[in-house]
């Protein structure tokens, strides 16, 4: 492989990794935003009774 091919492959892989990070970040932001909308509409969820120590 030539230097140009290796550089192109590196740029491609870097771009693919960045796209994955960006996609997961956007998905997490959308999920958190949706949960906030639900909480604003219905109120905070009730506490889980199994969390209480006996």
N, C-alpha and C positions, 0 to 999 in steps of 0.2 A: 504494500500500500504506500501511496505517496503521502507526503506531509499534508497536501491539500485534502486528500480523502480522509485522513485521520482528523484533521481540523473540522471538516464538514460533519463527520460522524459525531465528534464531540459537541459541536453546536446543536446538532439535531437532538442528541440525548439530553443536553442541558435544557433545550426548549421543551422537550417532552416532560422532563421532571418538573420544570416550572409550571407547565400547563396543569399537571396533576395537582400540585400544591395549590394553585389558584382555584381549580375546580373544587377541591375538598374544602378550601376556605369559604368559597361562595356557598357551598351546600350547608356548611355549619352555620353561616350567618343567616341563611334563609330559614333553617330549622329553629334557631334561637329567636328570630323575629316572629315566626309563626307561634312559638310557645308563648312569647310575650303577649301577642294578640289574644290568644286563648285565655291567658291569665287575666288580662285586662277586661275581657268580656265576662268570664265566669268567676273570677276571683282566684286566689291561690288554691292549690289542691289541698285536700284534707290531709292531716298527718297520717302516716302509716302506723296502724296500731301494733304491728309486729316490731317496730323500732323501739318501743318502750321497754326498758329493762324491768324485770320482775323482782 
